[in-house]
Structure formats: C-alpha cells, structure tokens
Amino acid sequence: MGGLGAVRQIAIARMLATGGGVATNTALSYGIYDRTRSTAWTAAYFLVAYAAYGLFQPAAGILADRYDRRWLMVGSDLGLAVLLVVQAFVTSPGGTVALALTMTVVAAAYGPASRAALPNLVSEAQLTAANAMMARYFSLCIVIGPAVGGGLYKELGVRGIVLIAAVGCVASAVLCATVRGEFQEARGDDQHEHGGVMAGVRFLLHHRVLRALVIAEVIAFSGGGLGIVADAPLARMFDAGPFGYGELIASWGLGMLLASAVAGRLKEQRFEFGLVVLGMAVEGLFTLLVWPSPTFALALVCLFGGGAGMGTIETVRQSVLQRRAPDAVRGRVFAAADAVGGVSFAGSFVIAAPIVAIVGAPAGYGIAGLTFLAGVAVVAWLVGRDVLVGRA
C-alpha cells in the first residue's frame, strides 16, 4: 500500500497534465470564439470533447479492470502529449475541433484507472482524505489553468500554451510511472466479474443509492453546457476580454479548492451521500444566481459559490462509488457512471449555442442552474430523507 504519499504523487501528476489541459481548453475555445464570434463553434469544441469522453468510457472501464492501471495512466499522458504537439500547429476551427475529439479519447482512459486505483493505495480510513487531496490538486488546475490560458493568450498565443501543456503531460507520465504501491488487486482471468462492459452498468442498476445518483446527474448535466458556452459571451458582454474569460473559470476553481479542503475533513462515512446532494444544490443555486448579476465582479462571486458546490461533489462522490464497488469491477462502475453523465453533459452542448444566442449569456447560466436543482429534487425523492441524513 502506497499511502497518502503515493496519492500526493498521483495528484501532482494529474495537476500537471490537467492544468495544461485546462489552459489548452481555455486558449483554444476562446481563440475559436475570438476568430469566429460564433458560439456554435465554441459549443462544437466542447461537444466533441465531452461526447467522446462519455462514449469512450465503457471501453476505458474495461481497460482499467483488465490491464495494469499504472501503465494505462502513463500511456494516456504520453499519447496526449504527442497530440498536443500536433494541436499546436493546427489553425482552422474545424481542425482544432477534430483533433480535440482524438485527444479526449486518448485522455479518457486515465480517469477510471486513477479513481479505481485509489482504494488500493490507501486504507479505508484514509479514502476520503485521499479523494480530497485529488480534488484539491484538480481544483488548482481550474485556478491556474485559466490564468495561463487566458492571461497569457496574447503573449504566448495558442501554440505556446499548448506546447507548455504537452510538457506537463510528459512530467505527469514520469511521476505516475514512479509511484510506489499497487494500483489493483491481484486476480486471475476468471475474476473479472463476467468480463464485459455491462458489469459496471449492472452494478449501478442494482444499487439503489448509486442508481439514484446517476439519474440525478443525468438531469443536472442536461443543461450544464449552457454555462460553459456562456462563459466567453459573458466575458465579452462585460468587456473583460480573454483575461476575464480565464477569471470566470478560475473563480469556479477557487471555490472548488476551498470546498475540497473542507469536505476532506469529513469523518462520518454515513454523511457522504447527503454531502454530495448538498454540493449539487449549492452548485445549482449559485449558477442560477449568475443570471441576475449586474456586474462582472458579482458574477465571479457566484461562480466561486458554484465551484464550492462542485468541489464538495468531486471530493465525496468518488468515495461514495469507491466504497460500494468491488475492485474487480470498480473501473467499469466509474466508467458507466461517468459515461451516462458525460453523454448527458455532451448533449447539452447541442442545444447550448442556439439557446445562449437567443436568451443571452446570463440566462444561459440560469438554465444550467435550474437543471442542477431539478437533479437535486429528483435524487432527494428517489432515496428519501433517511439516506440523505445518514440514517440508512
């Protein structure tokens, strides 16, 4: 068992790669909007990225349960580094979007492998702290990445930012390769729980609490893309430019950072699910409040609050899934849950551009917030009060 030191090494690796990815997304998405003034191209960029991620998750889950999780993570990082170098020299919006799809497919294997590995590296008592550590470093990506992608957009250009991200992926691969500890339990070929992609789906369908969580996430994410597509138009509306665009994303990340530090102190496992639902409610409420915000500064405050809700979710949701799924199918359980939510999220980008164009950027945030609150209402109804307060 590697302990929290091993988790910290993985978290730093993920920060380097994901921070570069966030900076790249910030620069590429704003660059597309800056050149075309088209929310449709911005929506297309995020649509193919999230759709590819969601659709590839079942295959990624199988890989995470059948093969060495460490080397899947290393291979994902190195493959992404190569594609980033190529992306640095692509200039057309169509080429940028097409390559973003390929990059997402290559990167998708990392998520199920890393999350499924975590319970093997730490004791059960350390699991919440380990997930909180991962969430904190991920939150730093959301804070630092946009500052690099938006703040240095004019100085370095898209190419310079993307090449820096490629270096971060190589560094991440080196760190992952040198982690001490086992990433999965030893087992024979007959222990893969029927071996197929549906093992994770079956587990989710037959588990009342996890089934309710996934249904709620499908509803919540069905409008999530509107807030993301509305970022660039909102920054432009307040005359905040690319740096302001980065500030919007960074404010969200700062809220995540603070909340993950607080949520990581949770000692009672029975409150974990209720805390996930509370985080969803906070994220939905503050995203909704961007709608009537009269100033850019107040919008930043609201996004900080929304990020705090997401930081709570990111910290505790992982523990909820990890504690309930056995190692033999854990990768596929994460993959199934992420695939369903990811496809719903991707679908929201199909409607995001026309809706934001019609109702405006602030109202786009409002709709995104309302769908999250609808998800909260549904999960509360499905599981009941006893589960939410930790009595069942």
Contacts in CASP RR format, 6 or more apart in sequence:
PFRMAT RR
TARGET T0000
AUTHOR 0000-0000-0000
METHOD contacts of the structure
MODEL  1
MGGLGAVRQIAIARMLATGGGVATNTALSYGIYDRTRSTAWTAAYFLVAY
AAYGLFQPAAGILADRYDRRWLMVGSDLGLAVLLVVQAFVTSPGGTVALA
LTMTVVAAAYGPASRAALPNLVSEAQLTAANAMMARYFSLCIVIGPAVGG
GLYKELGVRGIVLIAAVGCVASAVLCATVRGEFQEARGDDQHEHGGVMAG
VRFLLHHRVLRALVIAEVIAFSGGGLGIVADAPLARMFDAGPFGYGELIA
SWGLGMLLASAVAGRLKEQRFEFGLVVLGMAVEGLFTLLVWPSPTFALAL
VCLFGGGAGMGTIETVRQSVLQRRAPDAVRGRVFAAADAVGGVSFAGSFV
IAAPIVAIVGAPAGYGIAGLTFLAGVAVVAWLVGRDVLVGRA
1 120 0 8 1.000
1 121 0 8 1.000
1 122 0 8 1.000
1 123 0 8 1.000
1 181 0 8 1.000
1 182 0 8 1.000
2 121 0 8 1.000
2 122 0 8 1.000
2 179 0 8 1.000
2 180 0 8 1.000
2 181 0 8 1.000
2 182 0 8 1.000
3 121 0 8 1.000
3 122 0 8 1.000
3 123 0 8 1.000
3 126 0 8 1.000
3 130 0 8 1.000
3 181 0 8 1.000
4 122 0 8 1.000
4 126 0 8 1.000
4 129 0 8 1.000
4 130 0 8 1.000
4 133 0 8 1.000
6 121 0 8 1.000
6 122 0 8 1.000
6 179 0 8 1.000
6 180 0 8 1.000
6 181 0 8 1.000
7 118 0 8 1.000
7 121 0 8 1.000
7 122 0 8 1.000
7 130 0 8 1.000
7 133 0 8 1.000
7 134 0 8 1.000
8 133 0 8 1.000
9 175 0 8 1.000
9 176 0 8 1.000
9 178 0 8 1.000
9 179 0 8 1.000
10 114 0 8 1.000
10 117 0 8 1.000
10 121 0 8 1.000
10 134 0 8 1.000
10 175 0 8 1.000
10 176 0 8 1.000
10 179 0 8 1.000
11 133 0 8 1.000
11 134 0 8 1.000
11 136 0 8 1.000
11 137 0 8 1.000
11 138 0 8 1.000
12 137 0 8 1.000
12 175 0 8 1.000
13 73 0 8 1.000
13 77 0 8 1.000
13 171 0 8 1.000
13 172 0 8 1.000
13 173 0 8 1.000
13 175 0 8 1.000
13 176 0 8 1.000
14 110 0 8 1.000
14 114 0 8 1.000
14 134 0 8 1.000
14 137 0 8 1.000
14 138 0 8 1.000
14 141 0 8 1.000
14 172 0 8 1.000
15 137 0 8 1.000
15 138 0 8 1.000
15 140 0 8 1.000
15 141 0 8 1.000
16 168 0 8 1.000
16 169 0 8 1.000
16 171 0 8 1.000
16 172 0 8 1.000
16 175 0 8 1.000
17 77 0 8 1.000
17 80 0 8 1.000
17 110 0 8 1.000
17 168 0 8 1.000
17 169 0 8 1.000
17 171 0 8 1.000
17 172 0 8 1.000
18 138 0 8 1.000
18 141 0 8 1.000
19 140 0 8 1.000
19 141 0 8 1.000
19 144 0 8 1.000
19 145 0 8 1.000
19 148 0 8 1.000
19 165 0 8 1.000
20 141 0 8 1.000
20 145 0 8 1.000
20 148 0 8 1.000
20 164 0 8 1.000
20 165 0 8 1.000
20 168 0 8 1.000
20 169 0 8 1.000
21 141 0 8 1.000
21 145 0 8 1.000
21 165 0 8 1.000
22 141 0 8 1.000
22 142 0 8 1.000
22 144 0 8 1.000
22 145 0 8 1.000
22 146 0 8 1.000
22 149 0 8 1.000
22 249 0 8 1.000
23 144 0 8 1.000
23 145 0 8 1.000
23 146 0 8 1.000
23 148 0 8 1.000
23 149 0 8 1.000
23 150 0 8 1.000
23 161 0 8 1.000
23 164 0 8 1.000
23 165 0 8 1.000
24 84 0 8 1.000
24 87 0 8 1.000
24 149 0 8 1.000
24 161 0 8 1.000
24 162 0 8 1.000
24 165 0 8 1.000
25 49 0 8 1.000
26 145 0 8 1.000
26 146 0 8 1.000
26 148 0 8 1.000
26 149 0 8 1.000
26 150 0 8 1.000
26 153 0 8 1.000
26 245 0 8 1.000
26 246 0 8 1.000
26 249 0 8 1.000
27 149 0 8 1.000
27 150 0 8 1.000
27 153 0 8 1.000
27 157 0 8 1.000
27 158 0 8 1.000
27 161 0 8 1.000
27 162 0 8 1.000
28 45 0 8 1.000
28 87 0 8 1.000
28 96 0 8 1.000
28 100 0 8 1.000
28 158 0 8 1.000
28 162 0 8 1.000
29 42 0 8 1.000
29 45 0 8 1.000
29 46 0 8 1.000
29 232 0 8 1.000
30 149 0 8 1.000
30 150 0 8 1.000
30 153 0 8 1.000
30 232 0 8 1.000
30 242 0 8 1.000
30 245 0 8 1.000
30 246 0 8 1.000
31 153 0 8 1.000
31 158 0 8 1.000
31 242 0 8 1.000
32 38 0 8 1.000
32 41 0 8 1.000
32 42 0 8 1.000
32 45 0 8 1.000
32 93 0 8 1.000
32 96 0 8 1.000
32 97 0 8 1.000
33 39 0 8 1.000
33 41 0 8 1.000
33 42 0 8 1.000
33 232 0 8 1.000
33 233 0 8 1.000
34 242 0 8 1.000
35 93 0 8 1.000
36 93 0 8 1.000
38 353 0 8 1.000
39 229 0 8 1.000
39 232 0 8 1.000
39 233 0 8 1.000
39 352 0 8 1.000
39 353 0 8 1.000
39 356 0 8 1.000
39 357 0 8 1.000
40 353 0 8 1.000
41 93 0 8 1.000
41 94 0 8 1.000
41 97 0 8 1.000
42 229 0 8 1.000
42 232 0 8 1.000
42 353 0 8 1.000
43 225 0 8 1.000
43 229 0 8 1.000
43 349 0 8 1.000
43 350 0 8 1.000
43 352 0 8 1.000
43 353 0 8 1.000
44 93 0 8 1.000
44 94 0 8 1.000
44 97 0 8 1.000
44 349 0 8 1.000
44 353 0 8 1.000
45 96 0 8 1.000
45 97 0 8 1.000
45 100 0 8 1.000
46 225 0 8 1.000
46 228 0 8 1.000
46 229 0 8 1.000
46 349 0 8 1.000
46 352 0 8 1.000
47 346 0 8 1.000
47 347 0 8 1.000
47 349 0 8 1.000
47 350 0 8 1.000
48 97 0 8 1.000
48 98 0 8 1.000
48 100 0 8 1.000
48 101 0 8 1.000
48 104 0 8 1.000
49 100 0 8 1.000
49 101 0 8 1.000
49 103 0 8 1.000
49 104 0 8 1.000
50 104 0 8 1.000
50 342 0 8 1.000
50 345 0 8 1.000
50 346 0 8 1.000
50 347 0 8 1.000
50 349 0 8 1.000
51 101 0 8 1.000
51 343 0 8 1.000
51 346 0 8 1.000
51 347 0 8 1.000
51 349 0 8 1.000
52 101 0 8 1.000
52 102 0 8 1.000
52 104 0 8 1.000
52 105 0 8 1.000
52 108 0 8 1.000
53 104 0 8 1.000
53 105 0 8 1.000
53 107 0 8 1.000
53 108 0 8 1.000
53 338 0 8 1.000
53 342 0 8 1.000
53 346 0 8 1.000
54 108 0 8 1.000
54 338 0 8 1.000
54 339 0 8 1.000
54 341 0 8 1.000
54 342 0 8 1.000
54 343 0 8 1.000
54 346 0 8 1.000
55 339 0 8 1.000
55 343 0 8 1.000
56 104 0 8 1.000
56 105 0 8 1.000
56 108 0 8 1.000
56 109 0 8 1.000
57 108 0 8 1.000
57 112 0 8 1.000
57 335 0 8 1.000
57 336 0 8 1.000
57 338 0 8 1.000
57 339 0 8 1.000
57 342 0 8 1.000
58 197 0 8 1.000
58 332 0 8 1.000
58 335 0 8 1.000
58 336 0 8 1.000
58 339 0 8 1.000
59 197 0 8 1.000
59 335 0 8 1.000
60 108 0 8 1.000
60 109 0 8 1.000
60 111 0 8 1.000
60 112 0 8 1.000
60 113 0 8 1.000
60 335 0 8 1.000
61 112 0 8 1.000
61 113 0 8 1.000
61 116 0 8 1.000
61 197 0 8 1.000
61 331 0 8 1.000
61 332 0 8 1.000
61 334 0 8 1.000
61 335 0 8 1.000
62 195 0 8 1.000
62 196 0 8 1.000
62 197 0 8 1.000
62 332 0 8 1.000
62 335 0 8 1.000
63 72 0 8 1.000
63 109 0 8 1.000
63 112 0 8 1.000
63 113 0 8 1.000
64 72 0 8 1.000
64 109 0 8 1.000
64 111 0 8 1.000
64 112 0 8 1.000
64 113 0 8 1.000
64 116 0 8 1.000
64 330 0 8 1.000
64 331 0 8 1.000
64 332 0 8 1.000
64 334 0 8 1.000
64 335 0 8 1.000
65 116 0 8 1.000
65 184 0 8 1.000
65 192 0 8 1.000
65 193 0 8 1.000
65 195 0 8 1.000
65 199 0 8 1.000
65 328 0 8 1.000
65 329 0 8 1.000
65 330 0 8 1.000
65 331 0 8 1.000
65 332 0 8 1.000
66 192 0 8 1.000
66 195 0 8 1.000
68 183 0 8 1.000
68 184 0 8 1.000
69 113 0 8 1.000
69 114 0 8 1.000
69 116 0 8 1.000
69 117 0 8 1.000
69 183 0 8 1.000
69 184 0 8 1.000
70 117 0 8 1.000
70 176 0 8 1.000
70 177 0 8 1.000
70 179 0 8 1.000
70 183 0 8 1.000
71 177 0 8 1.000
72 109 0 8 1.000
72 110 0 8 1.000
72 113 0 8 1.000
73 109 0 8 1.000
73 110 0 8 1.000
73 113 0 8 1.000
73 114 0 8 1.000
73 173 0 8 1.000
73 176 0 8 1.000
74 173 0 8 1.000
74 176 0 8 1.000
74 177 0 8 1.000
75 109 0 8 1.000
75 173 0 8 1.000
76 106 0 8 1.000
76 107 0 8 1.000
76 108 0 8 1.000
76 109 0 8 1.000
76 110 0 8 1.000
76 113 0 8 1.000
77 110 0 8 1.000
77 169 0 8 1.000
77 170 0 8 1.000
77 172 0 8 1.000
77 173 0 8 1.000
77 176 0 8 1.000
78 169 0 8 1.000
78 170 0 8 1.000
78 173 0 8 1.000
79 106 0 8 1.000
79 169 0 8 1.000
80 103 0 8 1.000
80 106 0 8 1.000
80 107 0 8 1.000
80 166 0 8 1.000
80 169 0 8 1.000
81 166 0 8 1.000
81 167 0 8 1.000
81 168 0 8 1.000
81 169 0 8 1.000
81 170 0 8 1.000
81 173 0 8 1.000
82 166 0 8 1.000
83 99 0 8 1.000
83 102 0 8 1.000
83 103 0 8 1.000
83 106 0 8 1.000
84 103 0 8 1.000
84 162 0 8 1.000
84 163 0 8 1.000
84 165 0 8 1.000
84 166 0 8 1.000
84 169 0 8 1.000
85 162 0 8 1.000
85 163 0 8 1.000
85 166 0 8 1.000
86 99 0 8 1.000
87 96 0 8 1.000
87 99 0 8 1.000
87 100 0 8 1.000
87 103 0 8 1.000
87 162 0 8 1.000
88 158 0 8 1.000
88 159 0 8 1.000
88 160 0 8 1.000
88 162 0 8 1.000
88 163 0 8 1.000
88 166 0 8 1.000
89 159 0 8 1.000
90 96 0 8 1.000
90 99 0 8 1.000
111 334 0 8 1.000
111 338 0 8 1.000
112 331 0 8 1.000
112 332 0 8 1.000
112 334 0 8 1.000
112 335 0 8 1.000
112 338 0 8 1.000
113 183 0 8 1.000
113 331 0 8 1.000
114 134 0 8 1.000
115 318 0 8 1.000
115 321 0 8 1.000
115 322 0 8 1.000
115 330 0 8 1.000
115 331 0 8 1.000
115 334 0 8 1.000
116 184 0 8 1.000
116 322 0 8 1.000
116 327 0 8 1.000
116 330 0 8 1.000
116 331 0 8 1.000
116 334 0 8 1.000
117 183 0 8 1.000
117 184 0 8 1.000
118 127 0 8 1.000
118 130 0 8 1.000
118 131 0 8 1.000
118 134 0 8 1.000
118 318 0 8 1.000
118 322 0 8 1.000
119 127 0 8 1.000
119 322 0 8 1.000
119 323 0 8 1.000
119 327 0 8 1.000
119 330 0 8 1.000
120 181 0 8 1.000
120 182 0 8 1.000
120 183 0 8 1.000
120 184 0 8 1.000
120 185 0 8 1.000
120 327 0 8 1.000
121 130 0 8 1.000
121 179 0 8 1.000
121 181 0 8 1.000
121 182 0 8 1.000
121 183 0 8 1.000
122 129 0 8 1.000
122 130 0 8 1.000
124 323 0 8 1.000
127 319 0 8 1.000
127 322 0 8 1.000
127 323 0 8 1.000
128 264 0 8 1.000
128 266 0 8 1.000
128 267 0 8 1.000
128 269 0 8 1.000
128 272 0 8 1.000
128 315 0 8 1.000
128 316 0 8 1.000
128 319 0 8 1.000
129 264 0 8 1.000
131 264 0 8 1.000
131 314 0 8 1.000
131 315 0 8 1.000
131 316 0 8 1.000
131 318 0 8 1.000
131 319 0 8 1.000
131 322 0 8 1.000
132 260 0 8 1.000
132 261 0 8 1.000
132 263 0 8 1.000
132 264 0 8 1.000
132 265 0 8 1.000
132 315 0 8 1.000
134 318 0 8 1.000
135 256 0 8 1.000
135 260 0 8 1.000
135 263 0 8 1.000
135 264 0 8 1.000
135 311 0 8 1.000
135 314 0 8 1.000
135 315 0 8 1.000
135 318 0 8 1.000
136 257 0 8 1.000
136 260 0 8 1.000
136 261 0 8 1.000
138 256 0 8 1.000
138 260 0 8 1.000
138 314 0 8 1.000
139 253 0 8 1.000
139 254 0 8 1.000
139 255 0 8 1.000
139 256 0 8 1.000
139 257 0 8 1.000
139 260 0 8 1.000
139 311 0 8 1.000
139 314 0 8 1.000
140 257 0 8 1.000
142 249 0 8 1.000
142 250 0 8 1.000
142 252 0 8 1.000
142 253 0 8 1.000
142 254 0 8 1.000
142 256 0 8 1.000
142 257 0 8 1.000
143 250 0 8 1.000
143 253 0 8 1.000
143 254 0 8 1.000
143 257 0 8 1.000
144 250 0 8 1.000
145 249 0 8 1.000
145 250 0 8 1.000
146 245 0 8 1.000
146 246 0 8 1.000
146 247 0 8 1.000
146 248 0 8 1.000
146 249 0 8 1.000
146 250 0 8 1.000
147 246 0 8 1.000
147 250 0 8 1.000
148 161 0 8 1.000
148 164 0 8 1.000
149 161 0 8 1.000
149 242 0 8 1.000
149 246 0 8 1.000
150 242 0 8 1.000
150 243 0 8 1.000
150 244 0 8 1.000
150 245 0 8 1.000
150 246 0 8 1.000
151 242 0 8 1.000
151 243 0 8 1.000
151 246 0 8 1.000
152 161 0 8 1.000
153 161 0 8 1.000
153 242 0 8 1.000
153 243 0 8 1.000
154 242 0 8 1.000
156 164 0 8 1.000
184 327 0 8 1.000
185 327 0 8 1.000
185 328 0 8 1.000
187 327 0 8 1.000
187 328 0 8 1.000
191 328 0 8 1.000
192 199 0 8 1.000
192 328 0 8 1.000
193 199 0 8 1.000
193 326 0 8 1.000
193 328 0 8 1.000
193 329 0 8 1.000
196 332 0 8 1.000
197 332 0 8 1.000
197 335 0 8 1.000
199 329 0 8 1.000
199 332 0 8 1.000
200 325 0 8 1.000
200 329 0 8 1.000
200 331 0 8 1.000
200 332 0 8 1.000
200 333 0 8 1.000
200 335 0 8 1.000
200 336 0 8 1.000
201 332 0 8 1.000
201 336 0 8 1.000
203 210 0 8 1.000
203 325 0 8 1.000
203 329 0 8 1.000
203 332 0 8 1.000
203 333 0 8 1.000
203 336 0 8 1.000
204 210 0 8 1.000
204 211 0 8 1.000
204 214 0 8 1.000
204 333 0 8 1.000
204 336 0 8 1.000
204 337 0 8 1.000
205 211 0 8 1.000
207 324 0 8 1.000
208 383 0 8 1.000
209 273 0 8 1.000
209 320 0 8 1.000
209 324 0 8 1.000
209 383 0 8 1.000
209 387 0 8 1.000
210 320 0 8 1.000
210 321 0 8 1.000
210 324 0 8 1.000
210 333 0 8 1.000
210 337 0 8 1.000
211 382 0 8 1.000
212 378 0 8 1.000
212 379 0 8 1.000
212 382 0 8 1.000
212 383 0 8 1.000
213 273 0 8 1.000
213 276 0 8 1.000
213 317 0 8 1.000
213 320 0 8 1.000
213 337 0 8 1.000
213 379 0 8 1.000
214 336 0 8 1.000
214 337 0 8 1.000
214 340 0 8 1.000
214 341 0 8 1.000
215 378 0 8 1.000
215 379 0 8 1.000
215 382 0 8 1.000
216 277 0 8 1.000
216 280 0 8 1.000
216 375 0 8 1.000
216 376 0 8 1.000
216 378 0 8 1.000
216 379 0 8 1.000
216 382 0 8 1.000
217 337 0 8 1.000
217 340 0 8 1.000
217 341 0 8 1.000
217 344 0 8 1.000
217 375 0 8 1.000
218 340 0 8 1.000
218 341 0 8 1.000
218 344 0 8 1.000
219 344 0 8 1.000
219 371 0 8 1.000
219 374 0 8 1.000
219 375 0 8 1.000
219 378 0 8 1.000
220 280 0 8 1.000
220 284 0 8 1.000
220 371 0 8 1.000
220 372 0 8 1.000
220 374 0 8 1.000
220 375 0 8 1.000
220 376 0 8 1.000
221 341 0 8 1.000
221 342 0 8 1.000
221 344 0 8 1.000
221 345 0 8 1.000
221 348 0 8 1.000
221 371 0 8 1.000
222 344 0 8 1.000
222 345 0 8 1.000
222 347 0 8 1.000
222 348 0 8 1.000
222 371 0 8 1.000
223 348 0 8 1.000
223 351 0 8 1.000
223 352 0 8 1.000
223 367 0 8 1.000
223 368 0 8 1.000
223 369 0 8 1.000
223 371 0 8 1.000
224 345 0 8 1.000
224 348 0 8 1.000
224 352 0 8 1.000
224 368 0 8 1.000
224 369 0 8 1.000
224 371 0 8 1.000
224 372 0 8 1.000
225 345 0 8 1.000
225 348 0 8 1.000
225 349 0 8 1.000
225 352 0 8 1.000
225 368 0 8 1.000
226 348 0 8 1.000
226 351 0 8 1.000
226 352 0 8 1.000
226 355 0 8 1.000
226 356 0 8 1.000
226 364 0 8 1.000
226 365 0 8 1.000
226 366 0 8 1.000
226 367 0 8 1.000
226 368 0 8 1.000
227 287 0 8 1.000
227 352 0 8 1.000
227 356 0 8 1.000
227 364 0 8 1.000
227 365 0 8 1.000
227 368 0 8 1.000
228 349 0 8 1.000
228 352 0 8 1.000
229 349 0 8 1.000
229 352 0 8 1.000
229 353 0 8 1.000
229 356 0 8 1.000
229 364 0 8 1.000
230 352 0 8 1.000
230 356 0 8 1.000
230 360 0 8 1.000
230 361 0 8 1.000
230 362 0 8 1.000
230 364 0 8 1.000
230 365 0 8 1.000
230 368 0 8 1.000
231 245 0 8 1.000
231 248 0 8 1.000
231 249 0 8 1.000
231 361 0 8 1.000
232 245 0 8 1.000
233 356 0 8 1.000
233 360 0 8 1.000
233 361 0 8 1.000
234 248 0 8 1.000
234 290 0 8 1.000
234 299 0 8 1.000
234 361 0 8 1.000
234 362 0 8 1.000
234 365 0 8 1.000
235 241 0 8 1.000
235 242 0 8 1.000
235 244 0 8 1.000
235 245 0 8 1.000
235 246 0 8 1.000
235 247 0 8 1.000
235 248 0 8 1.000
235 296 0 8 1.000
237 361 0 8 1.000
237 362 0 8 1.000
238 244 0 8 1.000
238 295 0 8 1.000
238 296 0 8 1.000
238 299 0 8 1.000
240 247 0 8 1.000
240 248 0 8 1.000
240 296 0 8 1.000
244 296 0 8 1.000
247 300 0 8 1.000
248 299 0 8 1.000
248 300 0 8 1.000
248 303 0 8 1.000
251 300 0 8 1.000
251 301 0 8 1.000
251 303 0 8 1.000
251 304 0 8 1.000
251 307 0 8 1.000
252 303 0 8 1.000
252 304 0 8 1.000
252 306 0 8 1.000
252 307 0 8 1.000
252 310 0 8 1.000
253 307 0 8 1.000
254 304 0 8 1.000
254 307 0 8 1.000
255 304 0 8 1.000
255 305 0 8 1.000
255 306 0 8 1.000
255 307 0 8 1.000
255 308 0 8 1.000
255 309 0 8 1.000
255 311 0 8 1.000
256 307 0 8 1.000
256 308 0 8 1.000
256 309 0 8 1.000
256 310 0 8 1.000
256 311 0 8 1.000
256 314 0 8 1.000
257 311 0 8 1.000
258 308 0 8 1.000
259 279 0 8 1.000
259 307 0 8 1.000
259 308 0 8 1.000
259 309 0 8 1.000
259 310 0 8 1.000
259 311 0 8 1.000
259 312 0 8 1.000
259 315 0 8 1.000
260 311 0 8 1.000
260 312 0 8 1.000
260 314 0 8 1.000
260 315 0 8 1.000
262 312 0 8 1.000
263 275 0 8 1.000
263 311 0 8 1.000
263 312 0 8 1.000
263 315 0 8 1.000
263 316 0 8 1.000
264 315 0 8 1.000
264 316 0 8 1.000
266 272 0 8 1.000
266 275 0 8 1.000
266 316 0 8 1.000
269 319 0 8 1.000
269 323 0 8 1.000
270 390 0 8 1.000
270 391 0 8 1.000
271 389 0 8 1.000
271 390 0 8 1.000
272 316 0 8 1.000
272 319 0 8 1.000
272 320 0 8 1.000
272 323 0 8 1.000
273 320 0 8 1.000
273 383 0 8 1.000
273 387 0 8 1.000
273 388 0 8 1.000
273 390 0 8 1.000
274 387 0 8 1.000
274 388 0 8 1.000
274 389 0 8 1.000
274 390 0 8 1.000
275 312 0 8 1.000
275 316 0 8 1.000
276 312 0 8 1.000
276 313 0 8 1.000
276 316 0 8 1.000
276 317 0 8 1.000
276 320 0 8 1.000
277 376 0 8 1.000
277 379 0 8 1.000
277 380 0 8 1.000
277 388 0 8 1.000
278 312 0 8 1.000
279 308 0 8 1.000
279 309 0 8 1.000
279 310 0 8 1.000
279 311 0 8 1.000
279 312 0 8 1.000
279 313 0 8 1.000
280 309 0 8 1.000
280 313 0 8 1.000
280 372 0 8 1.000
280 375 0 8 1.000
280 376 0 8 1.000
280 379 0 8 1.000
281 372 0 8 1.000
281 373 0 8 1.000
281 376 0 8 1.000
282 305 0 8 1.000
282 306 0 8 1.000
282 308 0 8 1.000
282 309 0 8 1.000
282 312 0 8 1.000
283 305 0 8 1.000
283 306 0 8 1.000
283 307 0 8 1.000
283 308 0 8 1.000
283 309 0 8 1.000
283 310 0 8 1.000
283 313 0 8 1.000
283 369 0 8 1.000
283 372 0 8 1.000
284 306 0 8 1.000
284 368 0 8 1.000
284 369 0 8 1.000
284 370 0 8 1.000
284 372 0 8 1.000
284 373 0 8 1.000
284 376 0 8 1.000
285 306 0 8 1.000
285 369 0 8 1.000
285 373 0 8 1.000
286 302 0 8 1.000
286 303 0 8 1.000
286 304 0 8 1.000
286 305 0 8 1.000
286 306 0 8 1.000
286 307 0 8 1.000
286 308 0 8 1.000
286 309 0 8 1.000
287 302 0 8 1.000
287 303 0 8 1.000
287 306 0 8 1.000
287 365 0 8 1.000
287 366 0 8 1.000
287 368 0 8 1.000
287 369 0 8 1.000
287 372 0 8 1.000
288 365 0 8 1.000
288 366 0 8 1.000
288 368 0 8 1.000
288 369 0 8 1.000
288 370 0 8 1.000
288 373 0 8 1.000
289 302 0 8 1.000
290 299 0 8 1.000
290 302 0 8 1.000
290 303 0 8 1.000
290 362 0 8 1.000
290 365 0 8 1.000
290 366 0 8 1.000
291 362 0 8 1.000
291 363 0 8 1.000
291 364 0 8 1.000
291 365 0 8 1.000
291 366 0 8 1.000
292 362 0 8 1.000
293 299 0 8 1.000
293 301 0 8 1.000
293 302 0 8 1.000
293 362 0 8 1.000
299 362 0 8 1.000
321 330 0 8 1.000
321 333 0 8 1.000
321 334 0 8 1.000
321 337 0 8 1.000
322 330 0 8 1.000
325 331 0 8 1.000
325 333 0 8 1.000
325 334 0 8 1.000
348 368 0 8 1.000
355 364 0 8 1.000
355 367 0 8 1.000
356 363 0 8 1.000
356 364 0 8 1.000
359 367 0 8 1.000
380 388 0 8 1.000
385 391 0 8 1.000
386 392 0 8 1.000
END
